[in-house]
């Protein structure tokens, strides 16, 4: 008998995460640039969590899923740039006219905290259908709220990842644009591209 819990990911969890990604990639092609390149990316993530099954009798753990939430980089991530440009345009429209009051509202005072990027969400194929992806996303959002290090969270979902898109919409994430994601095929080295949908979190 085992229970599933979510805890911060450690470096010791990375081999298990890569092993899961190999299984996920074989089924859905995620991540598109291959699980081997993912290893170096996972090591650079600042904030990440794993869902683990803990056996009640022995206390051993087995990693079942993963999610990360890190600061966005508009110069490298087009969905972050699109969101920041939209927010800047909105703020320009909301500026008071000359001579008007300049006092900011409570919400406006929080603008500029920064945007976070939700990513590297994956669950072992054998553990799907148990709500782990939902739990991982919700956990990351709760951590965001408690830390107050980011204003909103955004993500990019490729159009091929229909199940992921359905999940984000179910959890209340909103589409705010599209962009083109480019990568090199891990097998041939040929550059490929695909449309991606930009989502922003409910809060």
Backbone as JSON, one array per atom type, in Angstrom:
{
  "sequence": "XXXXXXXXXXXXXXXXXXXXXXXXXXXXXXXXXXXXXXXXXXXXXXXXXXXXXXXXXXXXXXXXXXXXXXXXXXXXXXXXXXXXXXXXXXXXXXXXXXXXXXXXXXXXXXXXXXXXXXXXXXXXXXXXXXXXXXXXXXXXXXXXXXXXXXXXXXXXXXXXXXXXXXXXXXXXXXXXXXXXXXXXXXXXXXXXXXXXXXXXXXX",
  "N": [[0.85, -1.19, 0.0], [0.52, 2.24, -0.83], [1.01, 5.81, -0.55], [0.48, 8.94, -2.19], [2.46, 11.78, -2.39], [3.47, 15.24, -2.64], [6.5, 16.87, -3.04], [9.42, 19.07, -2.72], [11.62, 18.86, -5.51], [14.7, 17.09, -5.67], [18.21, 16.93, -6.49], [18.84, 14.3, -6.58], [16.57, 13.16, -7.57], [16.55, 13.51, -10.29], [17.58, 11.48, -12.15], [15.44, 9.6, -12.05], [13.4, 11.2, -13.04], [14.27, 11.65, -15.67], [14.14, 9.07, -16.62], [11.37, 8.7, -16.57], [10.67, 10.6, -18.48], [11.68, 9.44, -20.81], [9.82, 7.39, -21.2], [7.49, 8.91, -21.49], [8.13, 10.41, -23.76], [8.27, 8.45, -25.7], [5.63, 7.87, -26.07], [4.16, 10.28, -26.43], [5.86, 12.14, -27.57], [6.94, 14.14, -26.03], [9.46, 15.72, -24.14], [9.73, 17.77, -27.11], [12.32, 18.12, -28.06], [13.62, 15.95, -27.11], [14.41, 13.53, -24.48], [17.05, 13.34, -23.56], [18.36, 15.82, -23.81], [16.85, 17.09, -21.98], [17.88, 16.55, -19.5], [19.99, 18.35, -18.85], [18.52, 20.67, -18.79], [16.7, 20.25, -16.68], [18.4, 20.3, -14.51], [18.98, 22.97, -14.24], [16.75, 24.18, -13.29], [15.16, 26.26, -10.95], [13.01, 26.08, -9.08], [11.2, 23.3, -8.4], [9.01, 20.46, -8.28], [8.12, 17.14, -7.23], [5.87, 14.4, -7.65], [5.49, 11.74, -5.55], [5.25, 8.26, -4.87], [4.82, 6.79, -1.83], [5.68, 4.01, -0.02], [3.9, 2.49, 2.58], [4.81, 0.55, 4.36], [7.61, 0.18, 4.01], [8.55, 2.72, 3.52], [9.77, 3.61, 1.23], [10.36, 5.54, -1.77], [8.89, 6.39, -4.94], [9.26, 8.14, -7.84], [6.68, 9.76, -9.59], [5.76, 11.9, -11.07], [6.28, 15.33, -12.25], [6.83, 18.88, -11.94], [7.54, 22.32, -12.7], [8.28, 25.72, -11.72], [9.37, 28.75, -12.62], [11.17, 31.92, -12.87], [10.19, 34.04, -15.59], [11.66, 34.67, -18.82], [11.8, 37.13, -20.98], [13.4, 37.63, -23.18], [14.16, 35.19, -24.12], [11.98, 33.53, -24.13], [9.21, 33.39, -25.98], [6.47, 33.37, -25.32], [6.46, 34.57, -22.84], [7.37, 37.12, -23.51], [5.25, 37.99, -25.14], [3.16, 38.1, -23.27], [4.11, 40.07, -21.47], [4.26, 42.27, -23.16], [1.57, 42.62, -23.78], [0.58, 43.26, -21.24], [1.93, 45.62, -20.75], [0.87, 47.28, -22.73], [-1.77, 47.35, -21.85], [-1.47, 48.66, -19.4], [-0.62, 51.15, -20.28], [-2.91, 52.09, -21.5], [-4.51, 52.38, -19.28], [-3.45, 54.45, -17.85], [-3.81, 57.4, -15.91], [-5.29, 60.49, -17.05], [-3.55, 63.61, -17.79], [-3.07, 65.5, -14.95], [-4.84, 64.09, -13.5], [-5.66, 61.8, -10.79], [-2.94, 60.09, -9.25], [-2.64, 57.93, -7.66], [-2.0, 54.55, -7.03], [-3.86, 51.5, -7.4], [-4.46, 48.68, -5.2], [-3.97, 46.32, -6.63], [-2.45, 47.3, -8.78], [-0.14, 48.07, -7.51], [1.15, 45.72, -7.18], [2.02, 44.99, -9.63], [4.78, 44.16, -11.64], [6.14, 42.53, -10.02], [6.87, 40.26, -11.3], [6.77, 37.67, -13.82], [5.95, 34.26, -13.74], [6.97, 31.06, -15.06], [5.32, 28.2, -15.8], [6.25, 24.9, -16.23], [7.72, 21.87, -17.64], [5.99, 19.8, -16.93], [5.09, 16.61, -16.29], [3.94, 13.21, -16.2], [4.34, 9.85, -15.24], [3.47, 7.41, -17.65], [2.16, 5.1, -16.65], [1.0, 6.05, -14.38], [-0.96, 7.78, -15.01], [-4.27, 9.27, -15.17], [-4.95, 9.46, -12.56], [-5.17, 11.91, -11.51], [-2.79, 13.26, -10.99], [-1.38, 15.17, -12.5], [-3.03, 17.4, -12.28], [-2.86, 17.83, -9.5], [-0.15, 18.45, -9.28], [0.07, 20.84, -10.79], [-1.67, 22.5, -9.31], [-0.33, 22.5, -6.88], [2.05, 23.83, -7.51], [0.99, 26.35, -8.08], [-0.01, 27.09, -5.57], [2.36, 27.3, -4.18], [3.43, 29.45, -5.52], [1.67, 31.49, -4.74], [2.18, 31.59, -1.99], [4.87, 32.31, -1.88], [4.98, 34.74, -3.16], [6.59, 35.63, -5.2], [6.11, 35.87, -7.86], [3.93, 37.51, -10.15], [1.92, 36.61, -12.01], [1.41, 33.43, -13.63], [2.61, 31.88, -16.58], [2.38, 29.75, -19.49], [3.44, 27.59, -22.17], [1.85, 25.65, -24.51], [2.17, 23.18, -26.9], [0.35, 22.72, -29.94], [-0.1, 20.08, -30.54], [-0.29, 18.76, -28.17], [-2.86, 17.84, -26.98], [-4.17, 16.75, -24.72], [-2.88, 18.05, -22.61], [-3.57, 20.71, -23.1], [-6.31, 20.56, -22.73], [-6.35, 20.0, -20.0], [-5.23, 22.35, -18.83], [-7.15, 24.25, -19.55], [-9.34, 23.25, -18.19], [-8.52, 23.74, -15.61], [-8.78, 26.41, -15.44], [-7.0, 28.1, -16.73], [-6.2, 30.68, -19.06], [-6.28, 31.39, -22.55], [-4.05, 33.56, -24.22], [-2.79, 34.16, -26.54], [-0.82, 33.14, -29.41], [2.18, 31.48, -30.53], [5.23, 30.6, -32.23], [7.03, 27.7, -31.76], [10.34, 26.64, -31.9], [12.62, 24.01, -32.59], [15.33, 21.59, -32.61], [15.28, 18.52, -34.23], [15.82, 15.66, -32.3], [16.81, 13.34, -33.42], [17.55, 13.72, -36.13], [18.58, 16.26, -36.3], [17.46, 18.25, -37.76], [15.89, 21.39, -38.1], [12.8, 22.11, -36.63], [9.41, 23.28, -36.33], [6.49, 24.43, -34.56], [3.14, 25.46, -33.9], [2.32, 27.1, -30.86], [0.25, 27.41, -27.97], [-0.41, 30.12, -25.89], [-0.84, 30.36, -22.44], [-2.29, 31.8, -19.48], [-2.28, 31.88, -15.94], [-5.11, 31.55, -13.63], [-4.87, 33.18, -11.36]],
  "CA": [[0.0, 0.0, 0.0], [1.33, 3.45, -0.89], [0.33, 7.09, -0.64], [1.19, 9.86, -3.08], [2.68, 13.11, -1.84], [4.25, 16.14, -3.49], [7.57, 17.51, -2.28], [10.42, 19.7, -3.59], [12.5, 17.94, -6.21], [16.11, 17.18, -5.34], [19.08, 16.49, -7.58], [18.8, 12.83, -6.6], [15.37, 12.73, -8.29], [16.68, 13.76, -11.72], [17.63, 10.24, -12.95], [14.09, 9.04, -12.14], [12.63, 12.08, -13.93], [14.71, 11.38, -17.04], [13.58, 7.76, -16.97], [9.95, 8.92, -16.88], [10.59, 11.33, -19.74], [11.88, 8.49, -21.9], [8.54, 6.72, -21.41], [6.54, 9.91, -22.0], [8.54, 10.77, -25.12], [7.93, 7.33, -26.6], [4.19, 7.85, -26.3], [3.6, 11.56, -26.88], [6.85, 13.03, -28.18], [7.28, 15.23, -25.11], [9.62, 17.01, -24.81], [9.99, 17.57, -28.53], [13.76, 18.03, -28.34], [14.15, 14.7, -26.58], [14.66, 13.4, -23.04], [18.47, 13.48, -23.2], [18.62, 17.25, -23.62], [16.09, 17.52, -20.81], [18.67, 16.38, -18.29], [20.69, 19.6, -18.52], [17.5, 21.67, -18.47], [16.16, 19.98, -15.35], [19.38, 20.69, -13.5], [19.03, 24.42, -14.1], [15.49, 24.68, -12.75], [15.3, 26.72, -9.58], [11.93, 25.59, -8.23], [10.53, 22.16, -9.03], [8.41, 19.52, -7.32], [7.81, 15.81, -7.75], [4.86, 13.57, -6.99], [6.13, 10.46, -5.24], [4.48, 7.24, -4.16], [5.57, 6.35, -0.64], [5.15, 2.76, 0.54], [3.64, 2.67, 4.01], [5.54, -0.41, 5.18], [9.05, 0.36, 3.94], [8.88, 4.13, 3.43], [10.52, 3.9, 0.02], [9.69, 6.46, -2.67], [9.0, 6.22, -6.39], [8.82, 9.37, -8.52], [5.61, 9.52, -10.56], [5.5, 13.07, -11.9], [7.16, 16.47, -12.04], [6.41, 20.19, -12.43], [8.48, 23.38, -12.32], [7.8, 27.1, -11.83], [10.56, 29.59, -12.54], [11.01, 33.26, -13.44], [10.17, 34.1, -17.04], [12.72, 35.41, -19.5], [11.17, 37.62, -22.19], [14.34, 37.62, -24.29], [14.35, 33.82, -24.59], [10.7, 32.82, -24.16], [8.28, 34.26, -26.7], [5.18, 33.5, -24.63], [6.65, 35.56, -21.78], [7.44, 38.42, -24.15], [3.9, 38.36, -25.57], [2.38, 38.47, -22.08], [4.61, 41.34, -20.94], [3.87, 43.33, -24.11], [0.14, 42.84, -23.6], [0.38, 43.96, -19.97], [2.44, 46.99, -20.91], [-0.13, 47.99, -23.52], [-2.93, 47.56, -20.99], [-1.14, 49.68, -18.4], [-0.57, 52.43, -20.97], [-4.3, 52.51, -21.7], [-5.13, 52.67, -17.99], [-2.8, 55.59, -17.2], [-4.72, 58.53, -15.74], [-5.0, 61.65, -17.88], [-2.71, 64.61, -17.15], [-3.78, 66.23, -13.92], [-5.67, 63.16, -12.77], [-5.05, 61.18, -9.62], [-1.86, 59.18, -9.57], [-2.56, 56.87, -6.66], [-2.18, 53.21, -7.59], [-4.72, 50.59, -6.67], [-3.72, 47.59, -4.56], [-3.51, 45.41, -7.67], [-1.41, 47.94, -9.57], [1.08, 48.1, -6.74], [1.81, 44.43, -7.26], [2.55, 44.81, -10.98], [6.22, 44.3, -11.68], [6.74, 41.48, -9.21], [7.47, 39.33, -12.24], [5.92, 36.6, -14.31], [6.55, 32.94, -13.61], [6.69, 30.14, -16.16], [5.04, 26.82, -15.42], [6.74, 24.01, -17.27], [8.23, 20.54, -17.28], [4.93, 19.02, -16.29], [4.95, 15.28, -16.89], [3.54, 12.13, -15.3], [4.63, 8.54, -15.81], [2.29, 6.86, -18.33], [1.46, 4.12, -15.81], [0.35, 6.73, -13.26], [-1.95, 8.73, -15.52], [-5.66, 8.98, -14.83], [-5.11, 9.52, -11.1], [-5.23, 13.32, -11.11], [-1.49, 13.75, -10.53], [-1.04, 16.41, -13.21], [-3.81, 18.47, -11.64], [-2.28, 18.08, -8.18], [1.15, 19.1, -9.46], [-0.16, 22.23, -11.2], [-2.24, 23.23, -8.17], [0.72, 22.65, -5.86], [2.95, 24.89, -7.97], [0.28, 27.62, -7.94], [-0.05, 27.42, -4.15], [3.71, 27.74, -3.83], [3.56, 30.79, -6.08], [0.92, 32.41, -3.89], [2.84, 31.72, -0.69], [6.17, 32.95, -2.01], [4.76, 36.09, -3.67], [7.73, 36.0, -6.06], [5.64, 36.11, -9.22], [2.6, 38.12, -10.25], [1.08, 35.61, -12.66], [2.19, 32.35, -14.24], [2.24, 31.61, -17.96], [2.96, 28.52, -20.02], [3.28, 27.37, -23.6], [1.45, 24.27, -24.85], [2.15, 22.94, -28.34], [-0.99, 22.34, -30.37], [-0.2, 18.63, -30.59], [-0.49, 18.23, -26.82], [-4.29, 18.09, -26.76], [-4.55, 16.43, -23.34], [-2.36, 19.11, -21.74], [-4.39, 21.89, -23.34], [-7.6, 20.31, -22.08], [-6.13, 20.1, -18.57], [-5.07, 23.75, -18.44], [-8.44, 24.93, -19.68], [-10.17, 22.75, -17.09], [-8.05, 24.36, -14.37], [-9.06, 27.84, -15.48], [-5.99, 28.89, -17.43], [-6.8, 31.41, -20.19], [-5.44, 31.63, -23.72], [-3.84, 34.98, -24.5], [-2.1, 34.34, -27.81], [-0.11, 31.99, -29.98], [3.52, 31.76, -30.99], [5.84, 29.46, -32.91], [8.14, 27.12, -31.01], [11.3, 26.0, -32.8], [13.58, 23.11, -31.95], [16.03, 20.69, -33.53], [14.9, 17.12, -34.06], [16.91, 14.96, -31.61], [17.34, 12.24, -34.22], [18.14, 14.15, -37.4], [19.19, 17.58, -36.19], [16.72, 19.17, -38.62], [15.09, 22.34, -37.33], [11.37, 21.97, -36.81], [8.64, 24.3, -35.62], [5.07, 24.1, -34.36], [2.4, 26.52, -33.19], [2.08, 26.87, -29.45], [-0.79, 28.25, -27.38], [0.03, 30.78, -24.67], [-1.84, 30.34, -21.38], [-1.97, 32.5, -18.24], [-2.98, 31.29, -14.8], [-6.27, 32.29, -13.15], [-4.4, 34.2, -10.39]],
  "C": [[0.88, 1.24, 0.0], [0.45, 4.69, -0.96], [1.16, 8.01, -1.53], [1.27, 11.24, -2.43], [3.5, 13.94, -2.81], [5.26, 16.87, -2.61], [8.55, 18.19, -3.24], [11.31, 18.64, -4.24], [13.95, 18.16, -5.79], [16.93, 16.7, -6.54], [19.06, 14.97, -7.71], [17.59, 12.3, -7.37], [15.53, 12.8, -9.81], [16.79, 12.48, -12.55], [16.25, 9.6, -13.11], [13.23, 9.86, -13.08], [12.99, 11.82, -15.38], [14.15, 10.04, -17.51], [12.1, 7.88, -17.34], [9.8, 9.61, -18.23], [10.82, 10.44, -20.95], [10.57, 7.79, -22.23], [7.51, 7.67, -21.99], [6.84, 10.25, -23.45], [8.15, 9.68, -26.12], [6.46, 7.32, -26.96], [3.69, 9.14, -26.96], [4.59, 12.51, -27.55], [7.17, 14.24, -27.34], [8.47, 14.81, -24.26], [10.09, 16.82, -26.25], [11.48, 17.47, -28.86], [14.44, 16.87, -27.64], [14.47, 14.7, -25.1], [16.12, 13.58, -22.64], [18.84, 14.93, -22.94], [17.93, 17.77, -22.36], [16.92, 17.45, -19.54], [19.38, 17.67, -17.89], [19.7, 20.69, -18.16], [16.94, 21.49, -17.07], [17.12, 20.44, -14.26], [19.41, 22.18, -13.25], [17.76, 25.0, -13.5], [15.66, 25.07, -11.28], [14.26, 26.14, -8.64], [11.18, 24.49, -8.97], [10.04, 21.21, -7.94], [8.14, 18.19, -8.01], [6.68, 15.18, -6.95], [5.51, 12.21, -6.78], [5.15, 9.54, -4.53], [5.34, 6.71, -3.03], [4.92, 5.09, -0.08], [5.03, 2.9, 2.04], [4.48, 1.73, 4.87], [7.05, -0.14, 5.19], [9.48, 1.83, 3.88], [9.69, 4.5, 2.21], [9.68, 4.78, -0.92], [9.9, 6.08, -4.14], [8.44, 7.47, -7.04], [7.81, 9.02, -9.61], [5.39, 10.69, -11.51], [6.33, 14.26, -11.46], [6.52, 17.75, -12.57], [7.43, 21.21, -11.95], [7.82, 24.74, -12.5], [8.99, 28.0, -11.6], [10.33, 30.94, -13.18], [11.04, 33.23, -14.97], [11.31, 34.95, -17.59], [12.19, 35.85, -20.87], [12.1, 37.56, -23.4], [14.51, 36.22, -24.89], [13.03, 33.07, -24.76], [9.64, 33.73, -24.78], [6.95, 34.42, -26.0], [5.27, 34.46, -23.45], [6.67, 36.96, -22.38], [6.05, 38.91, -24.58], [3.07, 38.82, -24.38], [2.81, 39.84, -21.55], [4.24, 42.5, -21.86], [2.39, 43.65, -23.96], [-0.14, 43.61, -22.31], [0.84, 45.4, -20.04], [1.44, 47.84, -21.68], [-1.35, 48.32, -22.67], [-2.67, 48.66, -19.97], [-1.09, 51.07, -19.02], [-1.98, 52.98, -21.17], [-4.95, 52.96, -20.41], [-4.51, 53.86, -17.28], [-3.78, 56.74, -17.09], [-4.31, 59.69, -16.63], [-4.21, 62.67, -17.09], [-3.54, 65.41, -16.16], [-4.68, 65.33, -13.09], [-4.94, 62.57, -11.58], [-4.0, 60.16, -10.0], [-1.73, 58.03, -8.6], [-2.86, 55.52, -7.28], [-3.15, 52.41, -6.74], [-3.87, 49.48, -6.07], [-3.17, 46.63, -5.6], [-2.37, 45.98, -8.48], [-0.1, 47.98, -8.84], [1.86, 46.8, -6.85], [2.43, 44.19, -8.64], [4.05, 45.05, -10.98], [6.92, 43.29, -10.8], [7.43, 40.47, -10.12], [6.5, 38.25, -12.66], [6.66, 35.27, -14.18], [6.16, 32.06, -14.79], [6.49, 28.73, -15.6], [5.51, 25.92, -16.55], [7.22, 22.69, -16.73], [7.22, 19.76, -16.44], [4.83, 17.68, -17.02], [4.66, 14.25, -15.8], [3.84, 10.81, -15.98], [3.37, 7.96, -16.44], [1.49, 5.89, -17.47], [0.7, 4.77, -14.65], [-0.69, 7.75, -13.72], [-3.37, 8.29, -15.16], [-5.93, 9.02, -13.35], [-5.11, 10.95, -10.59], [-3.9, 13.91, -10.67], [-1.09, 15.05, -11.22], [-1.77, 17.6, -12.59], [-3.22, 18.82, -10.28], [-0.95, 18.82, -8.3], [0.98, 20.57, -9.85], [-0.69, 23.05, -10.02], [-1.2, 23.47, -7.08], [1.66, 23.79, -6.25], [2.29, 26.26, -7.81], [0.17, 28.05, -6.47], [1.31, 27.92, -3.67], [3.94, 29.16, -4.34], [2.87, 31.81, -5.18], [1.63, 32.64, -2.56], [4.15, 32.49, -0.78], [6.06, 34.41, -2.44], [5.91, 36.56, -4.55], [7.31, 36.26, -7.5], [4.22, 36.66, -9.18], [1.6, 37.14, -10.84], [2.0, 34.53, -13.21], [1.69, 32.14, -15.66], [2.86, 30.28, -18.38], [2.71, 28.46, -21.51], [2.96, 25.91, -23.85], [1.42, 24.13, -26.36], [0.79, 22.37, -28.74], [-1.18, 20.83, -30.42], [-0.56, 18.02, -29.24], [-1.92, 18.51, -26.36], [-4.69, 17.83, -25.3], [-4.08, 17.52, -22.38], [-3.21, 20.37, -21.88], [-5.74, 21.75, -22.64], [-7.47, 20.46, -20.56], [-6.04, 21.56, -18.13], [-6.38, 24.52, -18.53], [-9.39, 24.51, -18.56], [-9.81, 23.43, -15.78], [-8.19, 25.88, -14.38], [-8.01, 28.72, -16.11], [-6.61, 29.48, -18.7], [-5.8, 31.59, -21.33], [-5.27, 33.14, -23.92], [-3.06, 35.22, -25.79], [-1.49, 33.04, -28.3], [1.29, 32.44, -30.4], [4.05, 30.52, -31.69], [7.04, 28.98, -32.11], [9.05, 26.37, -31.99], [12.27, 25.14, -32.01], [14.27, 22.27, -33.02], [15.65, 19.25, -33.21], [16.06, 16.36, -33.42], [17.53, 13.83, -32.42], [18.1, 12.69, -35.45], [18.87, 15.48, -37.32], [18.51, 18.63, -37.05], [15.88, 20.11, -37.76], [13.62, 22.18, -37.67], [10.66, 23.09, -36.05], [7.18, 23.88, -35.56], [4.41, 25.25, -33.61], [2.21, 26.12, -31.73], [1.04, 27.86, -28.94], [-0.28, 28.81, -26.05], [-1.12, 30.8, -23.66], [-1.34, 31.16, -20.2], [-2.84, 31.94, -17.13], [-4.15, 32.15, -14.34], [-5.88, 33.43, -12.19], [-2.89, 34.18, -10.37]]
}
